[in-house]
């Protein structure tokens, strides 16, 4: 499976509009958790990232990392797995959602 990217058909859009591509990617199991766990310093190993994402199988984590790397949101460097500039911008864009969720009440 390839990463949903702008210009490619994705779930909900045959045209691959950029907003639909990112919503498709973010809507996949464990994607948001992986991004959340990479919000700080690089995570040195696959195993360490898997432990941070308690419960994710190695096959799903591999799939998500592959998709996020194809989308240029995550990279693997000599320091470990980390967000790219695009990835940091994406998380900054989601920050208001975190703030909203903190005040969410019934």
C-alpha positions, 0 to 999 in steps of 0.5 A: 500500500502506498501513502495517500499523497496529493494528486493521487486518488484516496479514500473519499476523493478520486482527484486526490485533493490535498486535504483529502489526502492528509485526512486519509493519512491521518485517519489510518490506525495509529498514525496520529499516535505515531506522530504524537510520540515523535513530537519531541526528540528523535526516538532512537529505535523502532522498538523504542517507538513501538513501546511508546505506542503501546499496543501497536503491532510491528507490522502496522507500525512498519506500514505507518512509518513507511507511509509517513516517510513517503509523505515526507512527514517522518524521517529516519536519521542517525539519531532515530525516527523524527518529524521532518519540517513538514511533520512539525508544521503538521503537528503545529497545525493540530495544536489547537485541536489538542487545546480544544480537547483539553477543555472538552467536557460533557 
